[in-house]
Amino acid sequence: NEGTLLLSDSNVFDNVAAAPYGTGGLLNVGTAWVVRTYFLHNTPDTIRNLGRLEIDHTVIDWNGPGVGVRTWEGSMRIRSSVIANQAGSAVFCQNGPTLIESSTITSSSPGAGILVASGDVTVRDSVIEQNEGGGINNDGVLRVERSVLGANGVVDAEAFVENDTGTGAGVPGLTNY
């Protein structure tokens, strides 16, 4: 998509992209709304965003070996959705603002549930659990509000959020179970 796209009440499955493009499901450089859509078996990445992306009531399941949703430079909002069973990280954020709310990020392996390379990311009212590479790996600006992080594998057993160089606001007080 290089223009304006509404993808609604659809199934996107079994798509493979060549390595230079890396997106089996959706490559967005324009404005895209993805609503009540199911993504299954897309490779290597399921969705790549360089524009404006809004995902609502959508399931992204059993894709990879890349990332479930990868955004560079653009903005992204994921709401009331499930991203599960990725053969990499579930969500990758770089440079643009990202809001993840009322969503479940689960069962990513070997990557983190959410990987923040840079940018401003807010996770609100969400569940991030059972991700092999940890719940969240943060190198940007991160806010976590009213969310559950649980049973995530991590490099440092004392921390549930790996925060190398960025800032994590709102994270203290949450515990991993």
Secondary structure, DSSP 8 states (H G I E B T S, - for coil): --SEEEEES-EEES-B--TTT-EEEEEESSEEEEES-EEES-BSEEEEESSEEEEES-EEES--SS-SEEEESSEEEEES-EEE--SS-SEEEESS-EEEES-EEE---SS-SEEESSSEEEEES-EEE--TT-SEEESSEEEEES-EEES---SSTT-SEEESSSEEES-TT----
